[in-house]
Amino acid sequence: MIEGSALYYDGLSNKQHAVTLRIGATLEIVEDGLMIAGWPFEWIRRADSSDGRIRLRTTNGSDLARLVLIDETFARSVLEACPRLEHNDPSGTTSTGRIVFWSLAAATSLILIGLYGIPFIAERLTPLIPASFERRLGEMADSQVTTVFDATPCQNPDGVRAFGKLIGDLQKTTGLSVPITATVVRSGVPNAIALPGGKVYLFRGLLEKAESADEIAGVLAHELGHVKHRDSVRILLQAGGTSFLLGLLLGDVTGSGAAIFAARTLLDASHSRGAEAAADDVAIESMNKLGRSPQPMGELLLRITGKEDRGLLNFIASHPLSEARLQRMSASPPAVPGPPLLDAGEWAALKQICGPSGQNTKTQNPKT
């Protein structure tokens, strides 16, 4: 019986097997003295080879199974024993087509899971996340926010009192069940963000562009809306998947790595159109309860972003256009007008909460 050496891939894994081939009634594949497969010669075909070596496949086994012949003299004997070696077998084309089809199907499935499956799961899991764990996420993200931005608290005493009054009035109207920690920070970025667990940051850059207390109140009420709906937790679930949060719970993710991931995710990601609209609803309702129009918030956003004309892209944009938001808020005046949220002196103090030209003073950070 003629024997020779070969390398064998069974098509079930990428493991390479050093085997002995025997030419008998079939091409016998032997490993450690045991015959593990037998390929009928009439079913053996030449397989593609990028390195010049002789590769064989079989049409009655795994589509991905391969033999690589090592001994050239033995290889000639094997080739002579295969009557249909060069036959263009339609089943081979069909098998390749199946592989391509299922590969594309798998890739499509992954894309659909990312676009629809994970957001759906995140939506269902968010209400189940314990409040204590959400606060932990907020603390971890908070430590990184202070690194990414100039998050030094602005602490002018009169400004702190005015800001505390504004947050306190807004909190009463939103029905929040979690304590809020709100702070004005020195970053010049015109923005406001809400972190998990009730942490809200108003950036000095946004306060400087505001022309009235109502403008800032609307923005803060919007951020409280994100806190109420736990949108930041939902973003983390969507971006990192449930494995991220389970890893934190079980200690499988390092604290520093998780903190950086959480912070970057919250700072880089956008809330969905639905989440933005829901947060706007909270802002509109809150301002109306206080007898103030939500329109100034829309005016502030439009003043910062300018007119946006995205054409058809508006349909898929993650944030509603500022012009559209202004129109919606303009159409929602309060039923009964109320007194100013801050008087002229309080508003002036809030505008100077970071000190002249954004300078900071050294007093306690407000927690409301």
Residue frames as qw, qx, qy, qz and C-alpha x, y, z in Angstrom:
[[0.000, 0.890, 0.456, 0.000, 0.00, 0.00, 0.00],
 [0.420, 0.425, -0.014, 0.802, 1.39, 3.39, -1.03],
 [0.380, -0.788, -0.390, 0.286, 1.66, 5.97, 1.77],
 [0.394, 0.417, -0.011, 0.819, 2.70, 9.61, 2.03],
 [0.227, -0.413, -0.478, 0.741, 2.55, 12.64, 4.30],
 [0.009, 0.593, 0.440, 0.674, 0.02, 15.45, 4.08],
 [0.050, 0.074, 0.445, -0.891, -1.63, 18.24, 6.02],
 [0.161, -0.479, -0.816, -0.279, -5.35, 17.89, 6.68],
 [0.209, -0.013, 0.258, -0.943, -8.00, 20.51, 7.51],
 [0.108, 0.315, 0.940, -0.079, -11.32, 18.93, 8.48],
 [0.095, -0.448, -0.469, -0.756, -13.40, 22.02, 7.59],
 [0.495, -0.701, -0.509, -0.063, -14.83, 22.24, 11.10],
 [0.443, -0.836, 0.024, 0.324, -11.98, 24.24, 12.63],
 [0.398, 0.864, -0.306, 0.028, -8.81, 25.99, 11.51],
 [0.629, -0.552, 0.545, 0.055, -6.64, 23.36, 13.21],
 [0.543, 0.583, -0.568, -0.205, -4.00, 21.78, 11.00],
 [0.893, -0.253, 0.358, -0.103, -3.53, 17.99, 11.28],
 [0.130, 0.579, -0.769, -0.237, -0.31, 16.24, 10.23],
 [0.875, 0.074, 0.346, -0.330, -1.61, 12.98, 8.68],
 [0.253, -0.257, 0.851, 0.382, -0.56, 9.99, 6.64],
 [0.697, 0.368, -0.079, -0.610, -2.39, 9.25, 3.36],
 [0.427, -0.133, 0.884, 0.136, -2.85, 5.72, 2.11],
 [0.506, 0.276, -0.436, -0.691, -3.97, 4.76, -1.38],
 [0.287, 0.053, 0.945, -0.144, -6.40, 1.90, -0.92],
 [0.176, 0.566, 0.784, 0.184, -10.04, 1.47, -1.92],
 [0.013, 0.968, 0.216, 0.130, -10.29, 5.17, -1.06],
 [0.358, 0.551, -0.364, 0.660, -7.75, 7.83, -0.20],
 [0.672, -0.570, -0.457, 0.122, -7.44, 7.01, 3.48],
 [0.027, 0.752, -0.268, 0.602, -6.57, 9.79, 5.92],
 [0.804, -0.301, -0.463, 0.221, -4.75, 8.39, 8.95],
 [0.064, -0.759, 0.318, -0.565, -3.84, 10.25, 12.15],
 [0.351, -0.487, 0.691, -0.403, -1.98, 8.58, 15.02],
 [0.075, -0.111, 0.989, 0.059, -2.54, 5.17, 13.44],
 [0.350, 0.469, 0.742, -0.328, -6.32, 5.63, 13.11],
 [0.154, 0.310, 0.595, 0.725, -8.17, 6.25, 9.85],
 [0.079, 0.432, 0.444, -0.781, -10.22, 9.39, 10.43],
 [0.544, 0.605, 0.094, -0.575, -11.66, 9.79, 6.90],
 [0.528, 0.019, 0.735, 0.425, -11.73, 8.14, 3.51],
 [0.341, 0.611, -0.082, -0.710, -12.15, 10.11, 0.30],
 [0.778, 0.358, 0.508, 0.095, -13.44, 8.18, -2.76],
 [0.426, -0.208, 0.406, 0.782, -11.12, 8.94, -5.67],
 [0.192, 0.521, 0.629, 0.544, -13.98, 9.81, -8.06],
 [0.193, -0.903, -0.383, -0.035, -15.06, 12.61, -5.68],
 [0.533, -0.532, 0.039, 0.656, -11.65, 14.21, -5.25],
 [0.410, 0.849, 0.192, 0.272, -11.10, 17.57, -6.98],
 [0.534, 0.136, -0.155, 0.820, -8.20, 19.99, -7.17],
 [0.222, -0.874, -0.373, 0.218, -8.67, 22.99, -4.85],
 [0.261, 0.906, -0.085, 0.324, -7.40, 26.52, -5.32],
 [0.776, -0.372, -0.098, 0.499, -3.87, 27.11, -4.04],
 [0.106, 0.992, -0.050, 0.055, -2.14, 30.45, -3.54],
 [0.383, -0.755, 0.517, 0.128, 1.26, 29.02, -2.59],
 [0.446, 0.531, -0.664, -0.279, 1.78, 26.53, -5.43],
 [0.225, -0.180, 0.934, -0.210, 1.25, 23.45, -3.27],
 [0.372, -0.169, -0.784, -0.468, -1.18, 20.73, -4.36],
 [0.342, 0.012, 0.569, -0.748, -4.45, 21.08, -2.49],
 [0.251, -0.196, -0.872, -0.373, -7.37, 18.69, -2.77],
 [0.469, -0.038, 0.371, -0.800, -10.99, 18.78, -1.74],
 [0.061, 0.175, 0.976, 0.113, -13.82, 16.27, -1.82],
 [0.352, -0.200, -0.306, -0.862, -17.35, 16.77, -3.09],
 [0.670, -0.386, -0.583, -0.250, -18.89, 14.29, -0.63],
 [0.562, -0.336, -0.514, 0.554, -17.61, 15.84, 2.60],
 [0.181, -0.791, -0.250, 0.528, -17.27, 19.19, 4.29],
 [0.468, 0.858, 0.142, 0.159, -17.14, 22.08, 1.81],
 [0.031, -0.934, 0.335, -0.119, -14.09, 23.48, 3.58],
 [0.854, -0.340, 0.359, 0.160, -12.16, 20.24, 4.13],
 [0.475, 0.802, -0.359, -0.051, -8.73, 20.31, 2.45],
 [0.906, -0.215, 0.188, 0.313, -5.68, 18.08, 1.96],
 [0.183, 0.905, -0.366, -0.117, -2.27, 19.60, 1.27],
 [0.975, 0.107, -0.027, 0.191, 0.14, 17.11, -0.32],
 [0.340, -0.852, 0.346, 0.197, 3.73, 17.42, 0.86],
 [0.552, -0.274, 0.699, 0.361, 5.66, 14.59, -0.84],
 [0.402, 0.536, -0.327, -0.666, 5.87, 15.32, -4.59],
 [0.175, 0.187, -0.932, -0.258, 6.46, 11.67, -5.58],
 [0.114, 0.325, 0.891, -0.296, 3.50, 10.49, -3.52],
 [0.325, 0.531, 0.189, -0.759, 1.44, 13.42, -4.83],
 [0.337, 0.338, -0.622, -0.621, 1.82, 12.16, -8.42],
 [0.112, -0.099, -0.989, -0.021, 0.50, 8.75, -7.36],
 [0.182, 0.475, 0.639, -0.578, -2.53, 10.37, -5.73],
 [0.334, 0.518, -0.132, -0.776, -3.27, 12.55, -8.74],
 [0.261, 0.203, -0.830, -0.450, -3.04, 9.55, -11.09],
 [0.036, -0.240, -0.954, 0.174, -5.61, 7.74, -8.93],
 [0.224, 0.538, 0.438, -0.684, -8.18, 10.57, -9.19],
 [0.398, 0.344, 0.707, 0.473, -10.12, 10.19, -12.48],
 [0.072, 0.830, 0.448, 0.326, -12.08, 13.45, -12.18],
 [0.515, -0.370, -0.225, 0.740, -9.49, 15.68, -10.57],
 [0.107, -0.123, 0.171, 0.972, -9.98, 18.61, -12.94],
 [0.042, -0.543, -0.771, -0.330, -13.72, 18.12, -13.40],
 [0.111, -0.199, 0.100, -0.969, -15.67, 21.36, -13.09],
 [0.192, -0.394, -0.891, 0.120, -18.24, 20.01, -10.70],
 [0.202, -0.614, -0.276, -0.712, -21.35, 22.24, -10.49],
 [0.665, -0.635, -0.391, 0.034, -21.77, 21.21, -6.86],
 [0.596, -0.165, -0.177, 0.765, -18.45, 22.87, -6.09],
 [0.045, 0.342, 0.167, 0.924, -19.75, 26.15, -7.47],
 [0.520, -0.615, -0.423, -0.414, -22.97, 25.63, -5.55],
 [0.708, -0.456, -0.375, 0.387, -21.03, 25.01, -2.35],
 [0.383, 0.012, -0.062, 0.922, -18.99, 28.17, -2.86],
 [0.200, -0.480, -0.322, -0.791, -22.20, 30.05, -3.53],
 [0.637, -0.610, -0.463, -0.088, -23.68, 28.72, -0.30],
 [0.618, -0.289, -0.273, 0.678, -20.62, 29.83, 1.62],
 [0.146, 0.195, 0.109, 0.964, -20.82, 33.32, 0.11],
 [0.395, -0.557, -0.453, -0.573, -24.57, 33.47, 0.73],
 [0.678, -0.589, -0.424, 0.118, -24.34, 32.47, 4.38],
 [0.512, -0.126, -0.163, 0.834, -21.37, 34.78, 4.94],
 [0.051, -0.330, -0.202, -0.920, -23.40, 37.70, 3.59],
 [0.558, -0.580, -0.485, -0.341, -26.39, 36.58, 5.63],
 [0.665, -0.425, -0.397, 0.468, -24.27, 36.51, 8.79],
 [0.305, 0.020, -0.038, 0.951, -22.85, 39.98, 8.08],
 [0.266, -0.457, -0.363, -0.767, -26.36, 41.32, 7.41],
 [0.641, -0.560, -0.525, -0.022, -27.60, 39.79, 10.65],
 [0.547, -0.282, -0.299, 0.730, -24.84, 41.51, 12.62],
 [0.066, 0.196, 0.137, 0.969, -25.71, 44.85, 11.03],
 [0.458, -0.517, -0.461, -0.557, -29.42, 44.42, 11.79],
 [0.658, -0.484, -0.498, 0.290, -28.66, 43.42, 15.37],
 [0.401, -0.131, -0.162, 0.892, -26.55, 46.56, 15.76],
 [0.103, -0.248, -0.250, -0.930, -29.17, 48.84, 14.21],
 [0.597, -0.374, -0.281, -0.652, -32.31, 47.36, 15.74],
 [0.778, -0.253, -0.571, 0.065, -31.59, 44.47, 18.11],
 [0.478, -0.070, -0.469, 0.740, -29.27, 46.18, 20.58],
 [0.165, -0.232, 0.070, -0.956, -31.37, 49.40, 20.77],
 [0.684, -0.349, -0.407, -0.494, -34.47, 47.26, 21.38],
 [0.742, -0.235, -0.552, 0.299, -32.73, 45.29, 24.13],
 [0.284, 0.089, -0.330, 0.896, -31.30, 48.49, 25.66],
 [0.378, -0.360, -0.145, -0.841, -34.78, 50.00, 25.72],
 [0.790, -0.370, -0.414, -0.258, -36.11, 47.01, 27.65],
 [0.735, -0.136, -0.468, 0.471, -33.16, 46.67, 30.03],
 [0.153, 0.452, -0.193, 0.857, -32.76, 50.33, 31.01],
 [0.555, -0.571, -0.017, -0.605, -35.69, 50.35, 33.49],
 [0.928, -0.274, -0.253, 0.023, -34.19, 47.25, 35.16],
 [0.544, 0.355, -0.401, 0.646, -30.82, 48.86, 35.97],
 [0.500, -0.642, -0.477, 0.330, -30.69, 49.54, 39.75],
 [0.009, 0.979, 0.036, 0.201, -30.49, 53.20, 40.77],
 [0.603, -0.702, 0.301, 0.230, -27.41, 52.44, 42.89],
 [0.722, 0.035, 0.468, 0.507, -25.59, 51.08, 39.85],
 [0.349, 0.807, 0.290, 0.378, -26.67, 54.04, 37.75],
 [0.271, -0.956, 0.115, 0.008, -25.13, 56.36, 40.35],
 [0.720, -0.389, 0.421, 0.392, -21.92, 54.33, 40.17],
 [0.607, 0.450, 0.423, 0.500, -21.83, 54.82, 36.41],
 [0.070, 0.958, 0.147, 0.234, -22.38, 58.54, 36.89],
 [0.503, -0.806, 0.249, 0.190, -19.51, 58.79, 39.35],
 [0.728, -0.098, 0.475, 0.484, -17.17, 56.95, 36.98],
 [0.445, 0.656, 0.381, 0.476, -18.16, 59.09, 34.00],
 [0.171, -0.981, -0.087, -0.036, -17.94, 62.24, 36.12],
 [0.615, -0.598, 0.303, 0.415, -14.28, 61.63, 36.94],
 [0.581, 0.133, 0.516, 0.615, -13.48, 61.48, 33.24],
 [0.184, 0.869, 0.376, 0.264, -15.62, 64.48, 32.27],
 [0.329, -0.920, 0.071, 0.203, -13.50, 66.61, 34.58],
 [0.588, -0.332, 0.491, 0.550, -10.45, 65.41, 32.64],
 [0.454, 0.450, 0.589, 0.494, -11.86, 65.87, 29.13],
 [0.039, 0.833, 0.258, 0.488, -13.29, 69.33, 29.86],
 [0.149, 0.256, -0.443, 0.846, -12.39, 72.17, 32.16],
 [0.514, -0.541, -0.600, -0.288, -15.00, 71.06, 34.67],
 [0.265, -0.035, -0.523, 0.809, -13.81, 73.23, 37.55],
 [0.106, -0.728, -0.676, 0.042, -16.99, 74.29, 39.36],
 [0.070, 0.508, 0.036, 0.858, -17.95, 77.97, 39.17],
 [0.482, -0.443, -0.685, 0.321, -18.56, 79.05, 42.76],
 [0.022, -0.301, 0.096, -0.949, -19.40, 82.75, 43.03],
 [0.049, 0.223, 0.826, -0.516, -21.72, 82.68, 46.08],
 [0.427, 0.399, 0.193, -0.789, -24.48, 84.92, 44.67],
 [0.503, 0.322, -0.595, -0.538, -24.42, 83.00, 41.38],
 [0.184, 0.019, -0.977, 0.111, -24.55, 79.68, 43.23],
 [0.243, 0.313, 0.654, -0.644, -27.65, 80.80, 45.10],
 [0.508, 0.432, -0.117, -0.736, -29.36, 81.95, 41.89],
 [0.423, 0.262, -0.806, -0.319, -28.48, 78.71, 40.13],
 [0.026, -0.080, -0.940, 0.331, -29.72, 76.65, 43.07],
 [0.406, 0.366, 0.393, -0.739, -33.04, 78.52, 43.03],
 [0.535, 0.402, -0.408, -0.621, -33.45, 77.88, 39.30],
 [0.342, 0.155, -0.923, -0.087, -32.67, 74.17, 39.58],
 [0.127, 0.145, 0.817, -0.543, -34.89, 73.79, 42.63],
 [0.516, 0.378, 0.167, -0.750, -37.92, 75.31, 40.87],
 [0.553, 0.358, -0.595, -0.461, -37.36, 73.14, 37.80],
 [0.165, 0.127, -0.968, 0.142, -36.90, 69.97, 39.82],
 [0.352, 0.204, 0.642, -0.650, -40.29, 70.46, 41.50],
 [0.617, 0.436, -0.022, -0.655, -42.03, 70.48, 38.12],
 [0.451, 0.426, -0.721, -0.308, -40.37, 67.43, 36.55],
 [0.909, -0.221, 0.053, -0.349, -41.42, 64.76, 39.04],
 [0.512, 0.490, -0.684, 0.171, -37.90, 63.36, 39.35],
 [0.874, -0.453, -0.125, -0.126, -37.47, 60.51, 41.81],
 [0.818, -0.019, -0.165, 0.551, -33.68, 60.84, 42.04],
 [0.297, -0.831, -0.032, 0.469, -31.64, 63.60, 43.71],
 [0.593, 0.740, 0.076, 0.308, -30.03, 66.05, 41.30],
 [0.543, -0.559, 0.116, 0.616, -26.48, 67.34, 41.51],
 [0.490, 0.790, 0.250, 0.271, -26.25, 70.33, 39.16],
 [0.521, -0.557, 0.119, 0.636, -23.13, 72.41, 38.61],
 [0.441, 0.895, -0.052, -0.027, -21.97, 75.27, 36.41],
 [0.796, -0.260, 0.255, 0.484, -18.45, 74.51, 35.17],
 [0.102, -0.760, 0.203, 0.609, -15.85, 76.70, 33.52],
 [0.518, 0.111, 0.688, 0.496, -15.63, 74.93, 30.16],
 [0.157, 0.435, -0.144, -0.875, -16.11, 77.35, 27.27],
 [0.023, -0.150, -0.880, -0.449, -18.01, 74.77, 25.20],
 [0.465, -0.050, 0.056, -0.882, -21.63, 75.95, 24.68],
 [0.570, -0.079, -0.787, -0.224, -23.28, 72.83, 26.02],
 [0.555, -0.369, 0.475, -0.575, -25.07, 71.12, 28.90],
 [0.539, 0.135, -0.820, -0.138, -24.96, 67.40, 29.66],
 [0.753, -0.399, 0.229, -0.471, -26.68, 64.92, 31.95],
 [0.246, 0.363, -0.894, 0.085, -24.77, 61.94, 33.36],
 [0.636, -0.307, -0.693, -0.144, -26.27, 58.79, 34.86],
 [0.502, -0.360, -0.618, 0.486, -27.48, 59.11, 38.43],
 [0.127, -0.911, -0.389, 0.050, -28.73, 62.71, 38.27],
 [0.447, -0.465, 0.132, 0.753, -25.51, 64.66, 37.54],
 [0.413, 0.827, 0.341, 0.172, -26.11, 67.73, 35.36],
 [0.478, -0.321, 0.124, 0.808, -23.43, 70.08, 34.04],
 [0.322, 0.917, 0.235, -0.011, -24.11, 73.52, 32.59],
 [0.688, 0.051, 0.103, 0.717, -21.04, 74.79, 30.74],
 [0.149, -0.637, -0.098, 0.750, -19.98, 78.41, 31.06],
 [0.131, -0.069, 0.585, 0.797, -19.85, 78.67, 27.26],
 [0.099, -0.536, -0.763, -0.348, -23.61, 78.14, 27.06],
 [0.253, -0.743, -0.462, 0.412, -24.37, 80.48, 29.96],
 [0.229, -0.419, 0.162, 0.864, -22.40, 83.27, 28.27],
 [0.008, -0.132, -0.651, -0.748, -24.53, 82.98, 25.13],
 [0.136, -0.617, -0.774, 0.023, -27.81, 83.04, 27.04],
 [0.020, 0.379, 0.076, 0.922, -29.76, 86.30, 27.14],
 [0.563, -0.433, 0.051, -0.702, -32.34, 85.41, 29.79],
 [0.371, -0.267, 0.810, -0.368, -33.00, 83.07, 32.68],
 [0.822, 0.260, 0.265, -0.431, -35.79, 81.43, 30.68],
 [0.648, 0.573, -0.482, -0.137, -33.30, 80.33, 28.01],
 [0.124, 0.424, -0.850, 0.286, -31.10, 78.60, 30.57],
 [0.571, -0.058, 0.604, -0.553, -34.09, 77.20, 32.45],
 [0.845, 0.354, -0.055, -0.397, -35.40, 75.53, 29.30],
 [0.543, 0.507, -0.667, 0.057, -32.04, 73.90, 28.60],
 [0.124, -0.314, 0.819, -0.465, -31.74, 72.68, 32.20],
 [0.729, 0.093, 0.387, -0.557, -35.29, 71.30, 32.10],
 [0.784, 0.446, -0.358, -0.241, -34.37, 69.47, 28.90],
 [0.323, 0.435, -0.802, 0.251, -31.37, 67.86, 30.63],
 [0.424, -0.137, 0.684, -0.578, -33.58, 66.92, 33.58],
 [0.837, 0.266, -0.014, -0.479, -35.78, 65.21, 31.00],
 [0.628, 0.431, -0.648, 0.018, -32.82, 63.06, 29.97],
 [0.054, -0.297, 0.811, -0.500, -32.26, 62.22, 33.65],
 [0.661, 0.032, 0.378, -0.647, -35.93, 61.34, 34.11],
 [0.886, 0.334, -0.098, -0.307, -35.92, 58.99, 31.12],
 [0.732, -0.427, 0.494, 0.197, -32.46, 57.53, 31.98],
 [0.702, 0.705, -0.064, -0.076, -31.23, 58.29, 28.47],
 [0.062, 0.771, -0.633, 0.042, -27.54, 58.22, 29.45],
 [0.585, -0.225, 0.769, -0.125, -27.84, 54.66, 30.72],
 [0.798, 0.476, 0.336, -0.153, -29.60, 53.70, 27.50],
 [0.432, 0.828, -0.352, -0.065, -26.73, 55.17, 25.46],
 [0.221, -0.583, 0.778, -0.075, -24.19, 53.10, 27.42],
 [0.724, 0.076, 0.667, -0.158, -26.20, 49.93, 26.84],
 [0.725, 0.666, 0.128, -0.123, -26.49, 50.62, 23.13],
 [0.292, 0.835, -0.466, 0.002, -22.82, 51.53, 22.68],
 [0.059, -0.523, 0.834, -0.166, -21.22, 48.85, 24.85],
 [0.667, -0.082, -0.687, -0.277, -23.91, 46.21, 24.93],
 [0.763, -0.575, -0.056, -0.290, -25.11, 44.39, 27.99],
 [0.871, 0.009, -0.293, 0.394, -21.68, 42.74, 28.37],
 [0.245, 0.510, -0.271, 0.779, -20.24, 46.11, 29.45],
 [0.486, -0.548, 0.162, -0.661, -22.70, 46.60, 32.29],
 [0.954, -0.252, -0.133, -0.092, -22.61, 42.96, 33.33],
 [0.719, 0.279, -0.343, 0.536, -18.83, 43.16, 33.33],
 [0.039, -0.549, 0.313, -0.774, -18.97, 46.08, 35.70],
 [0.752, -0.443, 0.040, -0.487, -21.43, 44.30, 37.96],
 [0.987, -0.127, -0.081, 0.059, -19.33, 41.14, 38.06],
 [0.452, -0.772, 0.350, 0.279, -15.96, 42.87, 38.26],
 [0.815, 0.190, 0.409, 0.364, -14.79, 41.73, 34.82],
 [0.403, 0.763, 0.113, 0.492, -14.05, 45.25, 33.58],
 [0.506, -0.126, -0.320, 0.791, -11.34, 47.38, 35.18],
 [0.075, -0.796, -0.436, 0.413, -12.62, 50.50, 36.86],
 [0.116, -0.584, 0.238, 0.767, -10.43, 52.93, 34.92],
 [0.092, 0.028, 0.775, 0.625, -11.18, 51.36, 31.54],
 [0.002, -0.619, -0.784, -0.052, -14.89, 51.32, 32.26],
 [0.098, -0.763, -0.254, 0.586, -14.83, 54.94, 33.38],
 [0.087, -0.395, 0.451, 0.796, -13.08, 56.09, 30.22],
 [0.045, 0.259, 0.858, 0.442, -15.48, 54.08, 28.08],
 [0.037, -0.714, -0.671, 0.198, -18.50, 55.50, 29.86],
 [0.092, -0.713, -0.052, 0.693, -17.31, 59.10, 29.65],
 [0.070, -0.262, 0.593, 0.758, -16.26, 58.98, 26.00],
 [0.049, 0.399, 0.874, 0.272, -19.49, 57.23, 25.04],
 [0.034, -0.778, -0.545, 0.311, -21.65, 59.85, 26.76],
 [0.102, -0.685, 0.114, 0.712, -19.66, 62.78, 25.38],
 [0.069, -0.237, 0.690, 0.680, -19.39, 61.52, 21.81],
 [0.084, 0.367, 0.902, 0.211, -22.80, 59.92, 21.31],
 [0.285, -0.133, -0.122, -0.941, -26.00, 61.69, 20.33],
 [0.432, 0.217, 0.718, -0.501, -29.37, 61.02, 21.84],
 [0.229, 0.342, 0.819, 0.400, -31.88, 59.61, 19.42],
 [0.160, -0.317, -0.292, -0.888, -34.52, 61.83, 17.85],
 [0.574, -0.535, -0.564, -0.256, -37.12, 60.18, 20.08],
 [0.594, -0.408, -0.426, 0.547, -35.08, 60.83, 23.23],
 [0.196, 0.024, 0.005, 0.980, -34.50, 64.47, 22.26],
 [0.337, -0.419, -0.421, -0.731, -38.19, 64.99, 21.56],
 [0.636, -0.529, -0.561, 0.026, -39.13, 63.35, 24.88],
 [0.481, -0.288, -0.297, 0.773, -36.67, 65.57, 26.75],
 [0.025, -0.207, -0.202, -0.957, -38.15, 68.59, 24.95],
 [0.486, -0.536, -0.567, -0.393, -41.58, 67.46, 26.16],
 [0.592, -0.494, -0.467, 0.434, -40.32, 67.55, 29.74],
 [0.297, -0.090, -0.043, 0.950, -38.84, 71.03, 29.18],
 [0.211, -0.369, -0.406, -0.809, -42.09, 72.35, 27.65],
 [0.580, -0.572, -0.564, -0.139, -44.20, 70.91, 30.46],
 [0.566, -0.369, -0.368, 0.639, -41.84, 72.18, 33.15],
 [0.155, 0.039, 0.065, 0.985, -41.73, 75.72, 31.77],
 [0.348, -0.460, -0.487, -0.656, -45.50, 75.80, 31.35],
 [0.604, -0.548, -0.559, 0.147, -46.00, 74.75, 34.98],
 [0.442, -0.354, -0.206, 0.798, -43.78, 77.65, 35.99],
 [0.216, 0.873, 0.336, -0.279, -45.84, 80.00, 33.82],
 [0.106, -0.691, 0.430, 0.571, -42.93, 80.58, 31.43],
 [0.780, 0.558, -0.088, -0.270, -42.76, 80.01, 27.69],
 [0.828, -0.199, 0.410, 0.327, -40.37, 77.31, 26.39],
 [0.593, 0.786, 0.102, 0.139, -39.75, 79.46, 23.31],
 [0.074, -0.915, 0.397, 0.013, -36.55, 81.10, 24.70],
 [0.698, -0.318, 0.620, 0.165, -34.88, 77.68, 24.86],
 [0.730, 0.478, 0.433, 0.224, -35.50, 77.20, 21.14],
 [0.255, 0.961, -0.060, 0.091, -34.18, 80.69, 20.45],
 [0.401, -0.747, 0.520, 0.102, -30.98, 79.93, 22.36],
 [0.759, -0.019, 0.613, 0.220, -30.41, 76.66, 20.47],
 [0.600, 0.712, 0.300, 0.207, -31.01, 78.35, 17.12],
 [0.010, 0.975, -0.222, 0.007, -28.69, 81.20, 18.04],
 [0.538, -0.557, 0.609, 0.170, -25.90, 78.70, 18.84],
 [0.672, 0.098, 0.685, 0.264, -26.34, 76.37, 15.88],
 [0.139, 0.359, -0.385, -0.839, -27.49, 78.88, 13.27],
 [0.779, 0.316, 0.043, -0.540, -29.97, 77.94, 10.56],
 [0.382, -0.251, 0.873, 0.171, -29.54, 74.32, 9.58],
 [0.723, 0.433, -0.102, -0.530, -30.57, 73.15, 6.12],
 [0.367, -0.316, 0.866, 0.124, -29.88, 69.44, 5.78],
 [0.519, 0.199, -0.539, -0.633, -32.53, 68.78, 3.15],
 [0.843, -0.099, -0.436, -0.298, -33.49, 65.11, 3.11],
 [0.479, 0.179, -0.723, 0.466, -30.91, 64.36, 5.79],
 [0.365, -0.329, 0.327, -0.807, -33.31, 65.93, 8.29],
 [0.853, -0.141, -0.258, -0.432, -35.33, 62.73, 8.10],
 [0.896, -0.056, -0.391, 0.204, -32.49, 60.61, 9.49],
 [0.167, 0.601, -0.427, 0.654, -30.70, 63.22, 11.64],
 [0.483, -0.223, -0.765, 0.361, -30.24, 62.11, 15.24],
 [0.086, -0.403, -0.436, 0.800, -31.27, 65.51, 16.61],
 [0.263, 0.811, 0.522, 0.039, -34.32, 67.49, 15.56],
 [0.390, 0.454, 0.093, 0.795, -33.36, 70.67, 13.75],
 [0.192, -0.277, -0.429, 0.838, -33.17, 73.73, 15.98],
 [0.254, -0.032, -0.242, -0.936, -35.58, 75.61, 13.72],
 [0.551, -0.296, -0.687, -0.369, -38.14, 72.82, 14.03],
 [0.456, -0.350, -0.673, 0.465, -37.68, 72.74, 17.79],
 [0.028, -0.130, -0.170, 0.976, -38.16, 76.51, 18.00],
 [0.420, -0.170, -0.445, -0.772, -41.42, 76.26, 16.04],
 [0.579, -0.342, -0.739, -0.041, -42.66, 73.54, 18.36],
 [0.375, -0.323, -0.535, 0.684, -41.78, 75.49, 21.49],
 [0.086, -0.006, -0.068, -0.994, -43.25, 78.69, 20.12],
 [0.516, -0.265, -0.542, -0.609, -46.54, 76.86, 19.75],
 [0.631, -0.378, -0.661, 0.148, -46.59, 75.90, 23.46],
 [0.031, -0.514, 0.269, -0.814, -47.15, 79.05, 25.53],
 [0.095, -0.137, -0.840, 0.517, -48.19, 78.65, 29.20],
 [0.169, -0.654, -0.690, -0.260, -51.90, 78.79, 29.96],
 [0.333, -0.925, -0.183, 0.000, -51.28, 81.22, 32.82],
 [0.459, 0.644, -0.325, 0.519, -48.20, 83.51, 32.74],
 [0.737, -0.559, -0.271, 0.265, -46.08, 83.34, 35.87],
 [0.202, -0.948, 0.193, 0.154, -43.48, 85.61, 37.51],
 [0.467, 0.697, -0.539, 0.076, -39.84, 85.69, 36.29],
 [0.920, -0.147, -0.328, 0.158, -37.82, 82.70, 37.44],
 [0.600, -0.249, -0.187, 0.737, -34.99, 85.03, 38.49],
 [0.045, 0.960, 0.177, -0.213, -35.13, 88.76, 39.10],
 [0.487, 0.832, -0.190, 0.185, -32.65, 91.08, 37.40],
 [0.240, -0.770, 0.562, -0.182, -30.15, 90.88, 40.25],
 [0.802, -0.187, 0.564, -0.057, -30.27, 87.08, 40.42],
 [0.821, 0.537, 0.160, 0.111, -29.86, 86.76, 36.66],
 [0.249, 0.876, -0.360, 0.201, -26.86, 89.10, 36.75],
 [0.496, -0.595, 0.615, -0.151, -25.36, 87.02, 39.57],
 [0.896, 0.111, 0.431, 0.008, -25.86, 83.79, 37.63],
 [0.654, 0.739, -0.062, 0.150, -24.17, 85.30, 34.59],
 [0.119, 0.790, -0.510, 0.320, -21.19, 86.09, 36.83],
 [0.906, -0.388, 0.103, -0.135, -21.13, 82.73, 38.64],
 [0.894, 0.121, -0.023, 0.430, -17.70, 81.97, 37.15],
 [0.410, -0.627, 0.023, 0.662, -16.44, 85.44, 38.02],
 [0.298, 0.830, -0.148, -0.448, -15.42, 88.20, 35.60],
 [0.443, 0.600, -0.604, -0.281, -14.31, 86.73, 32.25],
 [0.899, 0.008, -0.414, -0.142, -15.08, 83.24, 33.54],
 [0.208, 0.442, -0.718, 0.497, -12.71, 83.43, 36.52],
 [0.682, -0.374, -0.624, -0.072, -13.54, 81.14, 39.43],
 [0.257, -0.635, 0.410, -0.602, -13.89, 81.91, 43.11],
 [0.365, 0.127, -0.894, 0.227, -13.31, 79.45, 45.96],
 [0.537, -0.179, 0.423, -0.708, -16.51, 78.47, 47.71],
 [0.503, 0.008, 0.851, -0.150, -18.54, 75.32, 48.03],
 [0.148, -0.010, -0.772, -0.619, -19.88, 73.49, 44.98],
 [0.580, -0.021, 0.217, -0.785, -23.71, 73.64, 44.98],
 [0.079, -0.082, -0.983, -0.144, -25.72, 70.44, 45.19],
 [0.489, 0.054, 0.145, -0.858, -29.43, 70.70, 44.58]]
